Amino acid sequence: MISLNSYNSLFNHGLVSVADGGHPVFSENNFELSPADVVFVSARQCSRVILERTFIGFGSLRELIAVVGSYIGSATGLVTLHFRNRDRGCSTRRAVRFRPSESLFASA
């Protein structure tokens, strides 16, 4: 069995940048985001950390969620994302379904 600490150490905690500049954007729960802000993102699935990474250069949560989807690899199903904006002092959580395969009630 892999301990959570050794599993976390497998990931690169790098900085990803897309663009600089722009104006802040507010989401529905007052999470403010500007392309110049540094945002820490952690992704969990079934209490297992599958990604911890810092991003910069995103103007909306929608853009950021799309990029996180490419970083989580082959994880499918429901993933809880926690976003923390270091520069603005705000955070939010989102439950996102990545790469759904079939309906839970698909007929055989």
N, C-alpha and C positions, 0 to 999 in steps of 0.2 A: 504494500500500500504506500502510495506517495503522500508525504505530509504536505499540508498546504504551503508551508514555508519553502520547501524545496521546489514545489510546483511553480510558485511565484517567481523564483529565481531564474526560471527558464525563459522568461520574457525579457525583451529588450525594453528598457524604460527610456526611449529616445524622445526627441522633439521633432514633430512633424509640422511643416509650414506649407501653406498654400499661397497666401497673398498678404500684403500689408496695407494698412490704411482702411478707410471706410467709416461708416457710422454705426453706432450701437443699434441692435435689434432686440426687441422684447418679445419673449414667448408668452404663452397664455398664463403662466404663473410667475411673472416678473423675473424670469431668468434673463439677464441682460448679456448680450454677446456682440462683440465687435471684432473685426478681423485682426486687430492688433492685440487682442486678449490672449493670455495663455490659459488653456482649459485642460484640466486633468480629467481623464475619463477612465472609469473602471467598469468592466463588464463581468457579470456573474451569471452563472447558469447552475441551478441546483446547488447553491452555496459554494460553488467552485469558481475561483477567479480565473477567467479565461483571457483577460486583457487588462493591463494597467499601462496607460500611455499618456503623454502630454502632447497636445495639439495647439497649433497657432495658425491663424489666417483664415478662419471660417466665420462667415457672416450670419449663419443661421444654424439652428439645431438640425434641421432637415439635411443640410450638407454634411454636418458632422456625423450624424447617424449613418448616412450612406458610406462614408469613409470608414467608420468603425466596423461596418459590415464586411468590408474588404479585409480588415485586419484580424477578424476573429477566426479566420480560416474556415474549417468545415463545420463549425458549430451550427446546428439547426434547432429551430424551435424558439421557445420563449427565453429571452435574455434580458436581465435587468441592467440598465445602464445608469451610472451615477456620474453626473457632470458637475464639476466644481470649477468656477471661474475665479482664478487666483487674483486677477486684477480688479475685479468688481465686488468680490466677497459674496457671491451668491452661488447657490447650487440647486440642482433639480434631479429627479429620478424619472426614468421612463422604462416601461416594459415594452420590448419590441420583439416581434416574431420575425426571425431571419430564415430565409429559404424554406418556407413551409413545403413539405412534400405532398402529403395527401390529407384529405379531411379525416378527422378522427372517426367519423361515422361512415367511411367509404364502404360500399358493399363489396363482398368478395366475388 
